[in-house]
Amino acid sequence: MEFTIMLLNFVYAVGGAVLALLFMIVGYRFFDKITPFDTSKELGGGNVAVGVVIGAIFVGLGIAIGLVIGMGLN
């Protein structure tokens, strides 16, 4: 395998990771805006249910963005 192809795939992977993190931040802030309570305060107070929902949002966004990036590499 050529070095340039390996380097290009590495750049795609890093770019995809950055995009995934940005979308996770946007998803968290959107969830925080649409809920009637302060998500950060609830997480700080130890509300496990809010933590599970936030974790599910991160996992779902990560899977979705990962599939889009993976399909883009093919």
C-alpha positions as CSV (number, residue, x, y, z in Angstrom):
1,M,0.0,0.0,0.0
2,E,1.3,3.4,-0.9
3,F,2.2,5.8,1.8
4,T,0.1,8.6,0.3
5,I,-3.1,6.4,0.5
6,M,-2.4,5.5,4.1
7,L,-1.8,9.2,4.9
8,L,-5.0,10.2,3.1
9,N,-7.0,7.6,5.0
10,F,-5.5,8.8,8.3
11,V,-6.5,12.4,7.4
12,Y,-10.1,11.2,6.6
13,A,-10.3,9.4,9.9
14,V,-9.1,12.4,11.9
15,G,-11.4,14.7,10.0
16,G,-14.3,12.3,10.7
17,A,-13.5,12.2,14.4
18,V,-13.5,16.0,14.6
19,L,-16.8,16.2,12.7
20,A,-18.3,13.5,15.0
21,L,-17.3,15.5,18.1
22,L,-18.7,18.7,16.7
23,F,-22.0,17.0,15.9
24,M,-22.1,15.5,19.4
25,I,-21.7,19.0,20.9
26,V,-24.4,20.3,18.7
27,G,-26.7,17.4,19.6
28,Y,-26.1,17.9,23.3
29,R,-26.8,21.7,23.1
30,F,-29.9,21.0,21.1
31,F,-31.2,18.5,23.7
32,D,-30.4,21.1,26.4
33,K,-32.4,23.7,24.6
34,I,-35.5,21.5,24.0
35,T,-35.8,20.2,27.6
36,P,-37.5,22.2,30.3
37,F,-34.6,21.6,32.8
38,D,-30.9,22.4,32.9
39,T,-29.1,19.3,31.7
40,S,-25.7,20.2,33.2
41,K,-27.3,20.9,36.6
42,E,-29.1,17.6,36.5
43,L,-26.0,15.7,35.5
44,G,-24.0,17.4,38.3
45,G,-26.7,16.5,40.8
46,G,-26.3,12.8,39.9
47,N,-29.5,12.2,37.9
48,V,-28.8,8.9,36.3
49,A,-31.7,9.0,33.9
50,V,-30.5,12.2,32.3
51,G,-27.0,10.6,32.0
52,V,-28.4,7.6,30.3
53,V,-30.3,9.7,27.8
54,I,-27.2,11.9,27.1
55,G,-25.1,8.7,26.6
56,A,-27.7,7.3,24.2
57,I,-27.6,10.6,22.2
58,F,-23.8,10.4,21.9
59,V,-23.9,6.7,20.9
60,G,-26.6,7.3,18.3
61,L,-24.9,10.3,16.8
62,G,-21.6,8.5,16.8
63,I,-23.0,5.5,15.0
64,A,-24.8,7.7,12.4
65,I,-21.8,10.0,11.7
66,G,-19.4,7.0,11.7
67,L,-21.5,5.3,9.0
68,V,-21.6,8.4,6.9
69,I,-17.9,8.8,7.1
70,G,-17.3,5.1,6.5
71,M,-19.4,5.2,3.4
72,G,-17.5,8.3,2.2
73,L,-14.2,6.4,2.3
74,N,-15.4,3.7,0.0
